[in-house]
Amino acid sequence: SPCAAATRAYYANIPNPPSPPNKAAMEAFMDKMIKDGKRQPDPVCAISTKAYWKAYKSGASEFEANLAAAEAFFEEFAKGSTIPADSPCAASTIAYYNAVPKPPSPANKAAMETFMSKMISDGPRQPDPVCAISTRAYWDAWKSGKGELEANLAAAEAFFDEFLKGKSKIPADSACAASTRAYYKALPNPPSPPNKAAMEAFMDKMIADGERTPDPVC
C-alpha cells in the first residue's frame, strides 16, 4: 500500500519522533494491518484507534492519548465483542509493552501477556462482567497514581466483589482468570504449596459452564 509506505516514511523523518514504545506499537499496528488476505471485523480496535486520534487531535499528550485508547479498547471488549487473531491493536499493545523502558514486574508482564492472548479469540466470546469490572478497577487505580501492587489489589477486590454478588458467572475463556493463574506462576516468591493448591482449586471452581449458586459464606 502506498499509504502504508508513506506513513512509515513520515514517522521515520519527523523532527520529534514518538517514544520508542509508541514507535514499536505503531510499526506493529501497520504490519498487522497490511496483509494479503481478507481481514476479520475488529470493532474493539476500531473504537480504540478512534479514541487515540480524538485525544491526540484535542491536544492530549502521547501518554494521555494512549490511556484514552486503552480505556476505549477495554470498554468495548467488556461488552462481549470478539477480538480477532489478526487484530492490529492487540499486536501493537504487545509491542508497546515489550518496548517500555521500565517494564512491569515479571509476574505482571506474564499476566498481561496471558490476558492479551486470551482476549484474542477465533469465535464468539461469552460475556465476562466480573473481568470487565476488575479491569476497569485496575485502570482507575493506575491512572490515579497507584503503584503496580495497589492497582493489582484494586482489580482483585473488584473481581471478588462482583463475583460474590452471585449474579455473574466466570466463563471458561475468562481473560482475568487466565491472567491470574499466570501471575501466580510467575511470582518470584510464590505462595506455599498448600496455599498454591487452595488458590488453584478456588479458581477451578469459580469457572463454571452453568449458573452459579450464591455462596455468601465463601
C-alpha positions in Angstrom: 0.0 0.0 0.0 1.4 3.4 -0.9 -0.3 4.9 2.1 1.3 2.4 4.5 4.7 3.2 2.9 4.1 6.9 3.2 3.1 6.6 6.8 6.3 4.7 7.7 8.4 7.3 5.8 6.7 10.1 7.6 7.2 8.7 11.1 10.9 7.9 10.2 11.5 11.6 9.4 9.5 13.7 11.8 11.8 16.0 14.0 10.1 15.0 17.2 9.5 11.2 16.9 7.3 9.3 19.2 8.8 7.4 22.2 10.4 4.0 21.5 7.3 2.1 22.9 4.9 4.2 20.8 7.1 3.8 17.7 7.2 0.0 18.2 3.4 0.0 18.7 2.8 2.0 15.5 5.1 -0.3 13.4 3.4 -3.4 14.8 0.0 -1.9 14.1 1.0 -1.1 10.5 2.5 -4.6 10.0 -0.7 -6.2 11.2 -2.9 -4.0 9.1 -1.1 -4.9 5.9 -1.9 -8.4 4.8 -2.8 -10.2 1.6 -6.0 -11.9 2.8 -9.3 -10.7 4.0 -9.3 -9.2 7.5 -11.9 -10.1 10.2 -14.0 -7.3 11.6 -12.4 -5.7 14.6 -14.8 -3.3 16.3 -12.7 -3.2 19.5 -9.6 -2.0 17.7 -11.6 0.5 15.5 -13.1 2.2 18.6 -9.7 2.2 20.3 -8.0 3.8 17.4 -10.6 6.5 17.1 -10.3 7.3 20.8 -6.5 7.7 20.3 -6.8 10.1 17.4 -9.6 12.1 19.0 -7.5 12.6 22.2 -4.3 13.4 20.2 -6.1 15.9 18.0 -7.5 17.6 21.0 -4.0 18.3 22.3 -3.5 15.3 24.6 0.0 14.1 25.3 1.2 10.8 24.0 0.6 9.2 27.3 -2.9 10.6 27.6 -3.8 9.5 24.1 -2.6 6.0 24.9 -4.8 5.9 28.0 -7.8 7.1 26.0 -7.2 4.3 23.5 -6.7 1.7 26.2 -9.9 2.7 28.0 -11.9 2.6 24.8 -10.4 -0.8 24.0 -11.4 -2.4 27.3 -14.8 -0.8 27.4 -15.7 -2.2 24.0 -14.2 -5.6 24.9 -16.3 -5.6 28.1 -19.4 -5.5 26.0 -18.5 -9.0 24.7 -17.0 -8.0 21.4 -14.6 -10.5 19.9 -11.0 -9.6 19.1 -9.7 -11.5 16.1 -6.4 -13.1 16.0 -5.2 -10.6 13.3 -6.1 -7.5 15.5 -3.7 -4.6 14.9 -4.5 -3.2 18.3 -3.6 -6.5 20.1 -0.3 -6.6 18.2 0.6 -3.0 18.9 -0.2 -3.4 22.6 2.2 -6.3 22.9 4.8 -4.4 21.0 4.3 -1.4 23.3 4.8 -3.3 26.5 7.8 -5.1 25.1 9.5 -1.7 24.4 8.7 0.2 27.6 11.9 1.4 29.3 10.6 0.5 32.8 8.8 -2.8 32.2 6.3 -4.2 34.7 7.4 -7.0 37.1 7.8 -10.5 35.6 4.5 -11.5 37.3 2.6 -8.6 35.9 4.2 -9.0 32.5 3.1 -12.7 32.4 -0.4 -11.7 33.5 -0.6 -9.0 30.8 0.6 -11.3 28.0 -1.8 -14.1 29.1 -4.6 -11.6 29.3 -4.0 -10.4 25.7 -3.6 -14.0 24.4 -6.9 -15.0 26.0 -8.7 -11.9 24.7 -7.9 -12.9 21.1 -10.4 -15.4 20.0 -11.3 -17.2 16.8 -15.0 -17.4 17.8 -17.7 -15.6 19.7 -16.9 -14.7 23.3 -19.0 -15.2 26.4 -19.8 -12.0 28.3 -17.5 -11.7 31.3 -18.8 -8.8 33.6 -16.6 -9.9 36.5 -13.4 -9.5 34.4 -14.7 -6.2 32.9 -15.3 -4.6 36.3 -11.9 -5.9 37.6 -10.1 -4.4 34.5 -11.8 -1.1 35.0 -10.7 -1.0 38.7 -7.1 -1.7 37.7 -7.1 1.2 35.2 -8.8 3.6 37.5 -6.2 2.8 40.2 -3.3 3.1 37.8 -4.5 6.4 36.4 -4.8 7.8 39.9 -1.1 7.2 40.5 -1.3 3.9 42.3 1.6 1.6 42.1 1.6 -1.9 40.5 0.7 -3.7 43.7 -2.1 -1.3 44.7 -3.6 -1.5 41.2 -3.5 -5.2 41.3 -5.2 -5.2 44.7 -7.9 -2.9 43.4 -8.5 -5.2 40.5 -8.6 -8.2 42.8 -11.1 -6.6 45.2 -13.4 -5.5 42.3 -13.1 -9.0 40.9 -14.3 -10.7 44.1 -16.8 -8.0 45.0 -18.6 -8.7 41.7 -18.2 -12.4 41.9 -19.6 -12.6 45.4 -22.9 -11.0 44.2 -23.7 -14.4 42.8 -25.2 -12.9 39.6 -22.2 -13.2 37.3 -20.5 -16.4 36.3 -16.9 -16.5 35.1 -16.7 -18.2 31.6 -14.0 -20.7 30.8 -12.4 -18.3 28.4 -12.1 -15.5 31.0 -9.1 -13.4 30.3 -8.9 -12.4 34.0 -8.9 -15.9 35.3 -6.1 -16.9 32.9 -4.0 -13.9 33.8 -4.5 -14.5 37.5 -3.1 -18.0 37.0 -0.2 -16.6 35.0 0.5 -14.0 37.7 0.8 -16.5 40.5 3.0 -18.8 38.4 5.5 -16.0 37.7 5.8 -14.7 41.3 9.4 -14.6 42.5 8.3 -15.6 45.9 5.3 -18.0 45.3 2.9 -19.0 48.0 3.4 -22.2 50.0 2.3 -25.4 48.3 -0.9 -25.6 50.4 -1.8 -22.1 49.5 -1.0 -22.6 45.9 -3.2 -25.7 45.8 -6.0 -23.9 47.5 -5.8 -21.0 45.1 -5.9 -23.3 42.1 -8.8 -25.2 43.4 -10.7 -22.0 44.1 -10.1 -20.7 40.6 -11.2 -24.0 39.1 -14.4 -23.9 41.0 -15.1 -20.3 40.1 -15.0 -21.1 36.4 -18.3 -22.8 35.6 -20.2 -23.6 32.5 -23.6 -23.2 34.1 -25.3 -20.8 36.5 -23.7 -20.4 39.9 -25.4 -20.8 43.3 -24.8 -17.8 45.6 -22.3 -18.6 48.3 -22.4 -15.8 50.9 -20.3 -17.8 53.4 -17.4 -18.2 50.9 
